[in-house]
Amino acid sequence: MANKRIMTPEEKVLLQAKHRLEEIEARNRKKERNARTRRLIQEGAILENVSPHIKEMDLDTLKRELMLRLRGM
């Protein structure tokens, strides 16, 4: 049977702090993903509003058309 080492109170505090930091970082990553998703949805809505025909385009065609239009500016 393996000999289990008992954590000191200081080690427990450090481990708890590490877990709290990991939770905060995970929440921040989720907030960033949500903000990016919201921005992309809003940008897509603007594109559809300006050029309704793009709803029927596949992504490659849309990309080509946008690149052509933006180069002509």
Chimera marker file (.cmm) of the C-alpha trace (Angstrom):
<marker_set name="trace">
<marker id="1" x="0.000" y="0.000" z="0.000" r="1" g="1" b="0" radius="0.5"/>
<marker id="2" x="1.309" y="3.417" z="-0.946" r="1" g="1" b="0" radius="0.5"/>
<marker id="3" x="2.208" y="5.822" z="1.798" r="1" g="1" b="0" radius="0.5"/>
<marker id="4" x="-0.080" y="8.864" z="1.493" r="1" g="1" b="0" radius="0.5"/>
<marker id="5" x="1.441" y="12.180" z="2.417" r="1" g="1" b="0" radius="0.5"/>
<marker id="6" x="-0.746" y="14.552" z="4.375" r="1" g="1" b="0" radius="0.5"/>
<marker id="7" x="-0.900" y="18.093" z="3.021" r="1" g="1" b="0" radius="0.5"/>
<marker id="8" x="0.125" y="20.926" z="5.271" r="1" g="1" b="0" radius="0.5"/>
<marker id="9" x="-2.354" y="23.765" z="5.851" r="1" g="1" b="0" radius="0.5"/>
<marker id="10" x="-0.179" y="25.997" z="3.669" r="1" g="1" b="0" radius="0.5"/>
<marker id="11" x="-0.253" y="23.472" z="0.841" r="1" g="1" b="0" radius="0.5"/>
<marker id="12" x="-4.033" y="23.240" z="1.116" r="1" g="1" b="0" radius="0.5"/>
<marker id="13" x="-4.331" y="27.042" z="0.913" r="1" g="1" b="0" radius="0.5"/>
<marker id="14" x="-2.061" y="27.116" z="-2.152" r="1" g="1" b="0" radius="0.5"/>
<marker id="15" x="-4.007" y="24.323" z="-3.841" r="1" g="1" b="0" radius="0.5"/>
<marker id="16" x="-7.313" y="26.104" z="-3.166" r="1" g="1" b="0" radius="0.5"/>
<marker id="17" x="-5.886" y="29.340" z="-4.557" r="1" g="1" b="0" radius="0.5"/>
<marker id="18" x="-4.686" y="27.480" z="-7.655" r="1" g="1" b="0" radius="0.5"/>
<marker id="19" x="-8.161" y="26.021" z="-8.183" r="1" g="1" b="0" radius="0.5"/>
<marker id="20" x="-9.790" y="29.436" z="-7.766" r="1" g="1" b="0" radius="0.5"/>
<marker id="21" x="-7.388" y="30.909" z="-10.322" r="1" g="1" b="0" radius="0.5"/>
<marker id="22" x="-8.158" y="28.100" z="-12.775" r="1" g="1" b="0" radius="0.5"/>
<marker id="23" x="-11.898" y="28.736" z="-12.326" r="1" g="1" b="0" radius="0.5"/>
<marker id="24" x="-11.438" y="32.459" z="-12.950" r="1" g="1" b="0" radius="0.5"/>
<marker id="25" x="-9.374" y="31.765" z="-16.074" r="1" g="1" b="0" radius="0.5"/>
<marker id="26" x="-12.034" y="29.337" z="-17.355" r="1" g="1" b="0" radius="0.5"/>
<marker id="27" x="-14.780" y="31.947" z="-16.783" r="1" g="1" b="0" radius="0.5"/>
<marker id="28" x="-12.702" y="34.567" z="-18.606" r="1" g="1" b="0" radius="0.5"/>
<marker id="29" x="-12.176" y="32.246" z="-21.582" r="1" g="1" b="0" radius="0.5"/>
<marker id="30" x="-15.930" y="31.592" z="-21.692" r="1" g="1" b="0" radius="0.5"/>
<marker id="31" x="-16.687" y="35.332" z="-21.580" r="1" g="1" b="0" radius="0.5"/>
<marker id="32" x="-14.224" y="35.922" z="-24.428" r="1" g="1" b="0" radius="0.5"/>
<marker id="33" x="-15.799" y="33.139" z="-26.518" r="1" g="1" b="0" radius="0.5"/>
<marker id="34" x="-19.283" y="34.513" z="-25.864" r="1" g="1" b="0" radius="0.5"/>
<marker id="35" x="-18.198" y="38.049" z="-26.808" r="1" g="1" b="0" radius="0.5"/>
<marker id="36" x="-16.610" y="36.768" z="-30.034" r="1" g="1" b="0" radius="0.5"/>
<marker id="37" x="-19.718" y="34.744" z="-30.899" r="1" g="1" b="0" radius="0.5"/>
<marker id="38" x="-21.934" y="37.780" z="-30.303" r="1" g="1" b="0" radius="0.5"/>
<marker id="39" x="-19.685" y="39.971" z="-32.476" r="1" g="1" b="0" radius="0.5"/>
<marker id="40" x="-19.681" y="37.423" z="-35.304" r="1" g="1" b="0" radius="0.5"/>
<marker id="41" x="-23.469" y="37.132" z="-35.191" r="1" g="1" b="0" radius="0.5"/>
<marker id="42" x="-23.842" y="40.903" z="-35.292" r="1" g="1" b="0" radius="0.5"/>
<marker id="43" x="-21.402" y="41.195" z="-38.198" r="1" g="1" b="0" radius="0.5"/>
<marker id="44" x="-23.263" y="38.464" z="-40.088" r="1" g="1" b="0" radius="0.5"/>
<marker id="45" x="-26.562" y="40.258" z="-39.508" r="1" g="1" b="0" radius="0.5"/>
<marker id="46" x="-25.083" y="43.480" z="-40.868" r="1" g="1" b="0" radius="0.5"/>
<marker id="47" x="-23.800" y="41.677" z="-43.978" r="1" g="1" b="0" radius="0.5"/>
<marker id="48" x="-27.203" y="40.078" z="-44.575" r="1" g="1" b="0" radius="0.5"/>
<marker id="49" x="-28.926" y="43.425" z="-44.114" r="1" g="1" b="0" radius="0.5"/>
<marker id="50" x="-26.618" y="45.210" z="-46.573" r="1" g="1" b="0" radius="0.5"/>
<marker id="51" x="-26.608" y="42.391" z="-49.119" r="1" g="1" b="0" radius="0.5"/>
<marker id="52" x="-29.576" y="40.037" z="-48.584" r="1" g="1" b="0" radius="0.5"/>
<marker id="53" x="-28.541" y="37.745" z="-51.467" r="1" g="1" b="0" radius="0.5"/>
<marker id="54" x="-25.548" y="36.487" z="-49.478" r="1" g="1" b="0" radius="0.5"/>
<marker id="55" x="-27.902" y="34.273" z="-47.435" r="1" g="1" b="0" radius="0.5"/>
<marker id="56" x="-28.003" y="31.864" z="-50.375" r="1" g="1" b="0" radius="0.5"/>
<marker id="57" x="-24.225" y="31.812" z="-50.938" r="1" g="1" b="0" radius="0.5"/>
<marker id="58" x="-21.942" y="29.095" z="-49.707" r="1" g="1" b="0" radius="0.5"/>
<marker id="59" x="-19.037" y="30.282" z="-47.568" r="1" g="1" b="0" radius="0.5"/>
<marker id="60" x="-16.395" y="30.042" z="-50.301" r="1" g="1" b="0" radius="0.5"/>
<marker id="61" x="-18.488" y="32.139" z="-52.681" r="1" g="1" b="0" radius="0.5"/>
<marker id="62" x="-19.182" y="34.671" z="-49.947" r="1" g="1" b="0" radius="0.5"/>
<marker id="63" x="-15.496" y="34.944" z="-49.146" r="1" g="1" b="0" radius="0.5"/>
<marker id="64" x="-14.570" y="35.468" z="-52.817" r="1" g="1" b="0" radius="0.5"/>
<marker id="65" x="-17.266" y="38.114" z="-53.296" r="1" g="1" b="0" radius="0.5"/>
<marker id="66" x="-16.244" y="39.999" z="-50.166" r="1" g="1" b="0" radius="0.5"/>
<marker id="67" x="-12.589" y="39.928" z="-51.166" r="1" g="1" b="0" radius="0.5"/>
<marker id="68" x="-13.421" y="41.253" z="-54.647" r="1" g="1" b="0" radius="0.5"/>
<marker id="69" x="-15.654" y="43.999" z="-53.270" r="1" g="1" b="0" radius="0.5"/>
<marker id="70" x="-13.230" y="45.067" z="-50.575" r="1" g="1" b="0" radius="0.5"/>
<marker id="71" x="-10.299" y="45.212" z="-52.997" r="1" g="1" b="0" radius="0.5"/>
<marker id="72" x="-12.306" y="47.558" z="-55.228" r="1" g="1" b="0" radius="0.5"/>
<marker id="73" x="-12.741" y="50.135" z="-52.480" r="1" g="1" b="0" radius="0.5"/>
<link id1="1" id2="2" r="1" g="1" b="0" radius="0.2"/>
<link id1="2" id2="3" r="1" g="1" b="0" radius="0.2"/>
<link id1="3" id2="4" r="1" g="1" b="0" radius="0.2"/>
<link id1="4" id2="5" r="1" g="1" b="0" radius="0.2"/>
<link id1="5" id2="6" r="1" g="1" b="0" radius="0.2"/>
<link id1="6" id2="7" r="1" g="1" b="0" radius="0.2"/>
<link id1="7" id2="8" r="1" g="1" b="0" radius="0.2"/>
<link id1="8" id2="9" r="1" g="1" b="0" radius="0.2"/>
<link id1="9" id2="10" r="1" g="1" b="0" radius="0.2"/>
<link id1="10" id2="11" r="1" g="1" b="0" radius="0.2"/>
<link id1="11" id2="12" r="1" g="1" b="0" radius="0.2"/>
<link id1="12" id2="13" r="1" g="1" b="0" radius="0.2"/>
<link id1="13" id2="14" r="1" g="1" b="0" radius="0.2"/>
<link id1="14" id2="15" r="1" g="1" b="0" radius="0.2"/>
<link id1="15" id2="16" r="1" g="1" b="0" radius="0.2"/>
<link id1="16" id2="17" r="1" g="1" b="0" radius="0.2"/>
<link id1="17" id2="18" r="1" g="1" b="0" radius="0.2"/>
<link id1="18" id2="19" r="1" g="1" b="0" radius="0.2"/>
<link id1="19" id2="20" r="1" g="1" b="0" radius="0.2"/>
<link id1="20" id2="21" r="1" g="1" b="0" radius="0.2"/>
<link id1="21" id2="22" r="1" g="1" b="0" radius="0.2"/>
<link id1="22" id2="23" r="1" g="1" b="0" radius="0.2"/>
<link id1="23" id2="24" r="1" g="1" b="0" radius="0.2"/>
<link id1="24" id2="25" r="1" g="1" b="0" radius="0.2"/>
<link id1="25" id2="26" r="1" g="1" b="0" radius="0.2"/>
<link id1="26" id2="27" r="1" g="1" b="0" radius="0.2"/>
<link id1="27" id2="28" r="1" g="1" b="0" radius="0.2"/>
<link id1="28" id2="29" r="1" g="1" b="0" radius="0.2"/>
<link id1="29" id2="30" r="1" g="1" b="0" radius="0.2"/>
<link id1="30" id2="31" r="1" g="1" b="0" radius="0.2"/>
<link id1="31" id2="32" r="1" g="1" b="0" radius="0.2"/>
<link id1="32" id2="33" r="1" g="1" b="0" radius="0.2"/>
<link id1="33" id2="34" r="1" g="1" b="0" radius="0.2"/>
<link id1="34" id2="35" r="1" g="1" b="0" radius="0.2"/>
<link id1="35" id2="36" r="1" g="1" b="0" radius="0.2"/>
<link id1="36" id2="37" r="1" g="1" b="0" radius="0.2"/>
<link id1="37" id2="38" r="1" g="1" b="0" radius="0.2"/>
<link id1="38" id2="39" r="1" g="1" b="0" radius="0.2"/>
<link id1="39" id2="40" r="1" g="1" b="0" radius="0.2"/>
<link id1="40" id2="41" r="1" g="1" b="0" radius="0.2"/>
<link id1="41" id2="42" r="1" g="1" b="0" radius="0.2"/>
<link id1="42" id2="43" r="1" g="1" b="0" radius="0.2"/>
<link id1="43" id2="44" r="1" g="1" b="0" radius="0.2"/>
<link id1="44" id2="45" r="1" g="1" b="0" radius="0.2"/>
<link id1="45" id2="46" r="1" g="1" b="0" radius="0.2"/>
<link id1="46" id2="47" r="1" g="1" b="0" radius="0.2"/>
<link id1="47" id2="48" r="1" g="1" b="0" radius="0.2"/>
<link id1="48" id2="49" r="1" g="1" b="0" radius="0.2"/>
<link id1="49" id2="50" r="1" g="1" b="0" radius="0.2"/>
<link id1="50" id2="51" r="1" g="1" b="0" radius="0.2"/>
<link id1="51" id2="52" r="1" g="1" b="0" radius="0.2"/>
<link id1="52" id2="53" r="1" g="1" b="0" radius="0.2"/>
<link id1="53" id2="54" r="1" g="1" b="0" radius="0.2"/>
<link id1="54" id2="55" r="1" g="1" b="0" radius="0.2"/>
<link id1="55" id2="56" r="1" g="1" b="0" radius="0.2"/>
<link id1="56" id2="57" r="1" g="1" b="0" radius="0.2"/>
<link id1="57" id2="58" r="1" g="1" b="0" radius="0.2"/>
<link id1="58" id2="59" r="1" g="1" b="0" radius="0.2"/>
<link id1="59" id2="60" r="1" g="1" b="0" radius="0.2"/>
<link id1="60" id2="61" r="1" g="1" b="0" radius="0.2"/>
<link id1="61" id2="62" r="1" g="1" b="0" radius="0.2"/>
<link id1="62" id2="63" r="1" g="1" b="0" radius="0.2"/>
<link id1="63" id2="64" r="1" g="1" b="0" radius="0.2"/>
<link id1="64" id2="65" r="1" g="1" b="0" radius="0.2"/>
<link id1="65" id2="66" r="1" g="1" b="0" radius="0.2"/>
<link id1="66" id2="67" r="1" g="1" b="0" radius="0.2"/>
<link id1="67" id2="68" r="1" g="1" b="0" radius="0.2"/>
<link id1="68" id2="69" r="1" g="1" b="0" radius="0.2"/>
<link id1="69" id2="70" r="1" g="1" b="0" radius="0.2"/>
<link id1="70" id2="71" r="1" g="1" b="0" radius="0.2"/>
<link id1="71" id2="72" r="1" g="1" b="0" radius="0.2"/>
<link id1="72" id2="73" r="1" g="1" b="0" radius="0.2"/>
</marker_set>
